[in-house]
Structure formats: structure tokens, C-alpha cells
Amino acid sequence: MKKLSALFGALAVLLSDMMCAVVAYNYCNLLWEGRYAGYGTPAGTAFLYAVPYGIGIIVCVVLTFVFRKKA
């Protein structure tokens, strides 16, 4: 159980890093498209990509605590 706790803890950290990279990339992309290509999508829309990652991080953290408590 301790290995599963460590695995889900590491997965939560990895997901948070991936979330930051995806949101930053899409924010810059939408900002550039809005400024230079003339599209009407606001750059703040990129933060919607953080929602599924946030749910995954919360699930991983909860599983980390559950497996740590059982160990």
C-alpha cells in the first residue's frame, strides 16, 4: 500500500506540472491568435484546460491519503 501511496503522490505532481505546461501553451497560443490573427476567443479561455487536470490531481491526492492510511 505504501508503494501505491507514493505512486499516486508522484502522479499528482506530474499532473500538476503537465497542467501548467498545457495551460501556459494554450494561453500563449490564444493570446497570439487573438492579437495577430484576429480570432475572437479570449486568452482566458485557456484556463478551462485546468479543470480536468485539477479533478485528476484531487483524485490522486485523495487516493494517496487513503493508501497511506491503510499502510
Order of alpha helices (4+ residues) and beta strands (2+ residues): alpha-alpha
